[in-house]
């Protein structure tokens, strides 16, 4: 069984959902939401493996790569280097 961390579009920007709990705040960009999710997981400690996913334009949840920050699926923009 996988543990998921979902990066989801929201009316006010982007949010992350970990263990079914949505982030208390929203983020202006997809990259900021992904960074915040990583920070939240790091602050919890532990080494649980998470599958990071993003909601595509058709509503499907697609896995995203951890090594690179991907633009949201369906935007036509490829991966960008993570700094």
ABEGO torsion letter per residue (X at the ends): XBBBBBBBBBAAEBBBBBGGBBBABBBABAAAAAAAAAAAAAAAEEABBBBBBBBBAAGBBBBBBAABBBBBBGAGBBBBBBX
